[in-house]
């Protein structure tokens, strides 16, 4: 994959029709529920890393992955910028704290790979820190995998034109403007630097123990479906029988009497004015 041609040509493919997309997405989400139950029963630990360009579709895919999962067992890790204390720690330390225990799934909305991307391109780390990361990361991930952790890494790929279209849409939409940051806007003028950083990152960290999987996301619907289907195919889960829940018989009413409604303050019936 060349530094400037990420996603080229993918936009020429016909967009996945919405009915087909929604039907398959719902089926895959049902499988994700089965996967989560297997993770719980098997005591497995699953980490899914979502990386890629700004506006490449990571967040929307994470939303679909987590939509029907139990948030007590599947959580999203989206860490803010490190504090002064965290900057003095071993770089991977604050990410280690987010790793799952037995029976848990963690979805990293960006991860330790910040150092290979935005930190390096935007000058938030030194060259020495960047080089150290590229050396240590494969070792760090190999140790995780050797300890039994299931690690899946996905890079979401889009073209330069599609990224600019999506960012402009955010600029023009007050409901999405919160998604924009100064770093996001600067990414437009640093396309080639990000491309070189990505190529270097993949070359150093695409290993047999923890390979990278690239998701073509010019069409978000195709990207989400393809990523979820691959994740499911890569984990040896099976459907765990779940006993059917039965509602207990409601006991007969006793001598309880509800206090008068006038004793409470209810929210106004705004719906009645529609």
C-alpha positions, 0 to 999 in steps of 0.5 A: 500500500503506497503512502499517498494512495490509501483507499484509492478506487474503493469508492468506485464500488457500489455502496452496500444497500441499506436493507442488505447492510442492516439485515447482515449487521443485525445477524452479526451483532447476534453472533457478537452476543454469542461471542461475548457469552463464550468469552465470559464462560471460557474466561477468555480475554479479548482486546480489539484495537481500532486504529486509522485515519481521522474520520475513517469510521472507527468510532461508528464501527465500535458503536455497532460492535458494542450496541447489544453487548453487556457493558459490564463485560465489554467496555470501550477504552478511549483514553484522553491525553496523558497526565503529567504523572502518566508522561513520566511512566513507562509508555505502555503502563496506562494501557496495561491498566485497561486490559481485560480480566477473565471474561471481558472484552475491551475495545480500544478506540485508539490505543498505544499506537497513538505514539506511532501516529498522531504523537509522532506526526504532530511532534508530541513525542521525540524521535527517540521515543518513537523509535523505542516504541517501534522496538518495544511494541512487538515485544509487548504484544507478544507477551500479551499473546503468550499470556493467552490474551486474544489480540486483534488489530484493525486499521481503517483505511480511506482515501484522501478525498473521502476523509476531507468530505467527512471532515467537511460534513462535520464542520457543517453539522452542529450535531457532529461538530464536537467530533472535530479537534484541532488535531483532526483539522490539521490531519488534512495538511499532514496526509503524507506524514501520516501515510509514512508514519502508518507504513513505518508502523505496519512494517515494525508491528505487523507480526505473526503473533499480532498481525494487522488487518486492514479494513477498506472503509470508503463505504462505511457500511461495507467496512463495518460488516467486513470488520465484524465478520472478520473478528468473529471468524478469527475467534474460536467461539461457540454458542453457549446454551443459555437457560430460558428466563422465566418471569415469576408469578406476580403475588396477589396485591397486599395492603400496600397503597400508593401515596397520592400522585400530588405528593410528587413532582413529575416532569411536564408532558412535553410529548403532549405538545407535539 
